[in-house]
Amino acid sequence: MTTLAFKHIKCHFSSTQVKLHRAVGLASADIGGLSDPFAVLVVNNQRLVTNTIYKTLNPSWEKIYEM
């Protein structure tokens, strides 16, 4: 957490940056031999669910989340 103090203003900044890149070699969960993976991120009691990437065992999100 960063605190900035000015003459009459006090500000607090607090965030966590999470970088989600990819998963490799996931287990097949569908009949066709692939999966529809998504990720669930839980940080500081905040929950974020990514988008689903269909028909792959090696999904790539390449996202940065501020939590």
C-alpha positions in Angstrom: 0.0 0.0 0.0 1.3 3.5 -0.9 0.3 6.5 1.1 0.6 10.0 -0.3 0.2 12.9 2.0 -0.4 16.5 0.8 -1.3 19.6 2.7 -5.0 18.8 3.1 -5.4 15.5 1.2 -4.4 12.0 2.2 -4.7 9.2 -0.3 -4.2 5.4 0.0 -3.5 3.2 -3.0 -3.6 -0.5 -2.7 -3.9 -3.1 -5.6 -2.5 -6.4 -6.6 -1.5 -7.1 -10.2 -2.1 -10.7 -11.4 -0.6 -11.8 -14.7 -2.3 -14.8 -16.2 -0.4 -16.3 -19.1 -1.4 -19.9 -20.1 -1.9 -23.5 -19.1 -0.1 -26.4 -20.8 -1.1 -30.0 -21.1 -4.5 -30.0 -19.4 -6.4 -33.2 -19.0 -9.1 -33.9 -21.6 -12.6 -33.5 -20.1 -14.8 -33.6 -23.3 -15.8 -36.6 -25.4 -13.8 -35.2 -28.4 -10.5 -35.4 -26.4 -10.3 -31.6 -25.7 -11.5 -29.3 -22.9 -13.1 -25.9 -22.5 -10.9 -24.5 -19.7 -11.2 -21.3 -17.7 -9.4 -20.1 -14.6 -10.6 -18.9 -11.2 -8.4 -16.4 -9.5 -8.9 -15.6 -5.7 -6.8 -12.9 -4.2 -7.5 -11.0 -1.0 -11.0 -12.4 -0.8 -11.8 -11.2 -4.4 -12.8 -13.8 -7.0 -12.4 -13.4 -10.7 -13.4 -16.0 -13.3 -11.7 -15.7 -16.8 -13.4 -16.3 -20.1 -13.7 -19.9 -21.3 -11.4 -20.9 -24.2 -13.1 -23.6 -26.1 -11.7 -26.9 -27.5 -8.1 -26.8 -26.3 -5.7 -28.4 -23.8 -3.3 -25.5 -24.0 -5.3 -22.3 -23.3 -3.6 -18.9 -23.5 -5.2 -15.9 -21.8 -2.3 -13.4 -21.7 -4.2 -11.0 -19.4 -3.3 -8.6 -16.6 -5.8 -8.1 -13.8 -5.8 -5.5 -11.1 -7.4 -6.8 -7.9 
